[in-house]
Amino acid sequence: MRRVAPPILLYLLLIVRQSIAAGVIGPKADVEALVQQAHSRQLATHPYWLKLMHYQRKTSAGVTTQLSEIVSSEFFLSPEGATNPAAELAATLVAFFEPVGEKSDTHAQCRFPARYQWLRKTLDWGSLEPPRIHCQQYSAYTMNDQIDSLSLVYVTGYPTNPASFYGHILLKFNTRRSLVATDLLDHSLNFGAAIPNNEIGLVYMIKGLFGGYDGIFSHQHFYSYNHAYVENDLRDMWEYELTLTKDEAGQIVSHSWELLGKKYVYYFFKENCAYRMAELLGLVIGSPLLPDVPWALPETVFEYIAVLKRNGVPIVREIRWIPSRQNRFRGGFLAMADHQRVLTRQLVDGPLDFDEVGYKTLPATEKIAVIDTLLDYYEYRIITDKKNIEFKRAKQALLIERAGLPVQTSAPAGDAVFSLDTAPPHRGPLPTMVRLGPIHNSQFGAGSELRIRPVNYDRLELDAGRIPNSNLTMFDLKTVYLDKRLRIRSLDFVKIENFNLPKTPLPADGGFAWDFKVAYETQNLACSGCMIFNLAGGLGKAAQLTQHWVVFGMLDLFAQTPHQGSGSLGALPHIGLLASPALGWKSSVILGRQSYLNGSRANYRVVRWENRFGSSRNWDVRVSYEEHVAHEFLAAVSLYW
Amino acid sequence: MKTFRGVVVLCLLAMAPMLGFAQEKPKKSLNIWVDCGLGALIFDETGWAAVVSNVIWDYGITATTSHQSSPDQCGSKNAKTAMYIGATYANLAEETAKGDGKHLHAMLDIMGCDSPSHGSIIASFRSEFSQYLRNPDYAAKALVVKAEDYYNIVQTTISEGYTQQCRTS
């Protein structure tokens, strides 16, 4: 009895025959058989194929279909490839047999090496031999198949750019060191939004949030990223070298080649660099690298990958710190003996005089430590003030002096980790928090508070793996149950505080403290149903008295929607103290006065004393007192994940 | 953001041949800094390095265009070296003064110099560079000028003593 081919197979064969009729391939029957074989093995629904094509299941009107997240038509070989995995698979197999034109790099085997390698492994090709092609550009991308391992690189947050608050991810292809001496020449993969130059801030935010930009993979040599982030932006990087097999690393590299320049829709909160890098690694790593929540944070990927094991072997082989130029001079300074530090300070404060006795009598190794630290310091000053000729002259003098000293490489960066109290991102605060506890309000009596915060940390949380004492929160929702009513106390859309503390006594290390907040909140603690929108920002200065004591003074200005004639503009000057009096206890005290510059011109005392107890990343206990027209006490337990 | 910056650089470089080579005389020798668009077009003093795409080495989205639209010599090791020096000049200057460093080794790798020869090559141009640093105008020079001067010091050192160890074609 003759078997009847199912309609989908007939359709696929029609595609193949059309291609053959166009004269693009030779062994017609064999290629047809290969497509039939792929169909009978249901490869079009194989998870690996779906990952390679970035299909997502979509359900509409009760019908489930596959739709690729890639919107560039050149990613597909079938006109229906974006929505039809089987058609794309058939077209891909056919394309592998196309004759090689003048530009071999444009052949399907060269454009889609991950598809080719997987289908070669998965199907029985028998005696079928597609054209042998040397893919020159792809071969150069893989350094002629000399990539030994992969590293996931975390770029720390950049507080001056909203898109970089939460850090960034790169994927570095580690070339065999016998081929190139350093990792500066390794290829590195980046994913980001394609944003027009000089985009207006508000447009940037709105389009970033709602899918107004293309997201694109690109690559450069690592030295370019090193220069852009570490040297220019003064951001640290943390490199996590992975224990992927050579074959697994090869799959990632070949698939990344297929993705270069292809467009996705970029969404700031979820379909961002963290999401796409985790998705790319998911091609070979079976475990998820992000939770199933509506946002994706770079540091979460590192949180997941740092504890991941396969067959008992950690997937992270080694973690390496790449300090920023700023942290290099800080680390160099703190690593020196007291007399070298004093001398360094003298050379910065006074004329750069190498004939000065204190310097001349130093042994060469100590001179080198001083000069190398000052080279980093003055390059930092040049980066932050490019037009200052005095810094350039100082650096010139230091270069001349250094060239007269013996050859000696600087100490490894890792030495400074401990002196700077720096920690990798996976040891930082867990971003998502829920807090619950009883409160007592002088106006409304006893009640309870429930607080939910998706990201990221407040000033009292553990300082490892973040800017110490800073605050970076988004969509921080505080609700209270008081007077037998559940109500919103505040919703902080975004709240940032950065004390910008110096780590050395050298001038320009550190800077102004600043804060910024956009919130929907109650007018004060004494009123009910008195919600206002509030936009606030301020400048000030903080000083580190000891390792555990920080004092600060700030002047915040705010604009709000008025409530019962309160006024809409005002100021909140305040002073404060941050302290860690004992292990597992961190405390913050603020004293200020809120004054309206229009409307009622009223002014109120503001007092806030908050305490964190506990040293766990997963929980803490908070006890606080707040005064703003009314008084309120809170004792609560926080859980983090 | 970085992606777009890369695209901007690509566009600039794609334009460079159109702007520069249309007027080029046939016998004129190639000036990498001018003819390949590596001069003021890219190297200004305002954080240009952050936008320097790996235009010549980039085999992905940018490479096809830059390779097809640039003359062969702009894809040469000399041009790659020039690009690299432009991007990392501050590090190279410091490491040259120190006498060693990974940026130096990476540069010599680009230039095709054998690893065992790196130490002696660096020692040779270290002394040249320390003389150059004594120029009273050094601090005021534009970054692009410093980078070009450095490039010339390195090239001269290699051409005068290390042609066997370095394949700079």
HADDOCK unambig.tbl for C-alpha pairs under 7 A between the chains (distance, minus, plus):
assign (segid A and resid 137 and name CA) (segid B and resid 59 and name CA) 5.54 0.50 0.50
assign (segid A and resid 141 and name CA) (segid B and resid 59 and name CA) 6.25 0.50 0.50
assign (segid A and resid 180 and name CA) (segid B and resid 109 and name CA) 6.37 0.50 0.50
assign (segid A and resid 181 and name CA) (segid B and resid 105 and name CA) 6.39 0.50 0.50
assign (segid A and resid 181 and name CA) (segid B and resid 106 and name CA) 6.34 0.50 0.50
assign (segid A and resid 182 and name CA) (segid B and resid 102 and name CA) 6.14 0.50 0.50
assign (segid A and resid 182 and name CA) (segid B and resid 106 and name CA) 6.16 0.50 0.50
assign (segid A and resid 184 and name CA) (segid B and resid 106 and name CA) 6.66 0.50 0.50
assign (segid A and resid 185 and name CA) (segid B and resid 106 and name CA) 6.73 0.50 0.50
assign (segid A and resid 192 and name CA) (segid B and resid 1 and name CA) 6.52 0.50 0.50
assign (segid A and resid 192 and name CA) (segid B and resid 2 and name CA) 6.99 0.50 0.50
assign (segid A and resid 192 and name CA) (segid B and resid 3 and name CA) 6.14 0.50 0.50
assign (segid A and resid 193 and name CA) (segid B and resid 1 and name CA) 5.97 0.50 0.50
assign (segid A and resid 193 and name CA) (segid B and resid 3 and name CA) 6.76 0.50 0.50
assign (segid A and resid 194 and name CA) (segid B and resid 1 and name CA) 5.86 0.50 0.50
assign (segid A and resid 194 and name CA) (segid B and resid 3 and name CA) 5.59 0.50 0.50
assign (segid A and resid 194 and name CA) (segid B and resid 4 and name CA) 4.81 0.50 0.50
assign (segid A and resid 195 and name CA) (segid B and resid 1 and name CA) 5.41 0.50 0.50
assign (segid A and resid 195 and name CA) (segid B and resid 4 and name CA) 5.71 0.50 0.50
assign (segid A and resid 196 and name CA) (segid B and resid 4 and name CA) 6.63 0.50 0.50
assign (segid A and resid 218 and name CA) (segid B and resid 3 and name CA) 6.57 0.50 0.50
assign (segid A and resid 220 and name CA) (segid B and resid 53 and name CA) 6.54 0.50 0.50
assign (segid A and resid 220 and name CA) (segid B and resid 54 and name CA) 5.30 0.50 0.50
assign (segid A and resid 220 and name CA) (segid B and resid 58 and name CA) 6.50 0.50 0.50
assign (segid A and resid 221 and name CA) (segid B and resid 54 and name CA) 6.52 0.50 0.50
assign (segid A and resid 224 and name CA) (segid B and resid 52 and name CA) 6.96 0.50 0.50
assign (segid A and resid 227 and name CA) (segid B and resid 49 and name CA) 6.80 0.50 0.50
assign (segid A and resid 227 and name CA) (segid B and resid 50 and name CA) 6.64 0.50 0.50
assign (segid A and resid 228 and name CA) (segid B and resid 49 and name CA) 6.47 0.50 0.50
assign (segid A and resid 228 and name CA) (segid B and resid 50 and name CA) 4.28 0.50 0.50
assign (segid A and resid 260 and name CA) (segid B and resid 60 and name CA) 6.03 0.50 0.50
assign (segid A and resid 260 and name CA) (segid B and resid 61 and name CA) 6.20 0.50 0.50
assign (segid A and resid 261 and name CA) (segid B and resid 61 and name CA) 5.26 0.50 0.50
assign (segid A and resid 389 and name CA) (segid B and resid 139 and name CA) 6.85 0.50 0.50
assign (segid A and resid 389 and name CA) (segid B and resid 140 and name CA) 6.74 0.50 0.50
assign (segid A and resid 392 and name CA) (segid B and resid 139 and name CA) 5.19 0.50 0.50
assign (segid A and resid 393 and name CA) (segid B and resid 139 and name CA) 5.23 0.50 0.50
assign (segid A and resid 396 and name CA) (segid B and resid 133 and name CA) 6.72 0.50 0.50
assign (segid A and resid 396 and name CA) (segid B and resid 139 and name CA) 6.33 0.50 0.50
assign (segid A and resid 399 and name CA) (segid B and resid 94 and name CA) 6.55 0.50 0.50
assign (segid A and resid 399 and name CA) (segid B and resid 97 and name CA) 5.74 0.50 0.50
assign (segid A and resid 400 and name CA) (segid B and resid 130 and name CA) 6.07 0.50 0.50
assign (segid A and resid 400 and name CA) (segid B and resid 133 and name CA) 6.32 0.50 0.50
assign (segid A and resid 402 and name CA) (segid B and resid 97 and name CA) 5.59 0.50 0.50
assign (segid A and resid 402 and name CA) (segid B and resid 98 and name CA) 6.03 0.50 0.50
assign (segid A and resid 403 and name CA) (segid B and resid 97 and name CA) 4.18 0.50 0.50
assign (segid A and resid 403 and name CA) (segid B and resid 98 and name CA) 5.92 0.50 0.50
assign (segid A and resid 403 and name CA) (segid B and resid 130 and name CA) 6.05 0.50 0.50
assign (segid A and resid 407 and name CA) (segid B and resid 98 and name CA) 5.51 0.50 0.50
assign (segid A and resid 407 and name CA) (segid B and resid 99 and name CA) 4.87 0.50 0.50
assign (segid A and resid 407 and name CA) (segid B and resid 100 and name CA) 6.72 0.50 0.50
assign (segid A and resid 408 and name CA) (segid B and resid 98 and name CA) 6.41 0.50 0.50
assign (segid A and resid 408 and name CA) (segid B and resid 99 and name CA) 7.00 0.50 0.50
assign (segid A and resid 409 and name CA) (segid B and resid 98 and name CA) 6.95 0.50 0.50
assign (segid A and resid 409 and name CA) (segid B and resid 100 and name CA) 6.14 0.50 0.50
assign (segid A and resid 409 and name CA) (segid B and resid 101 and name CA) 6.53 0.50 0.50
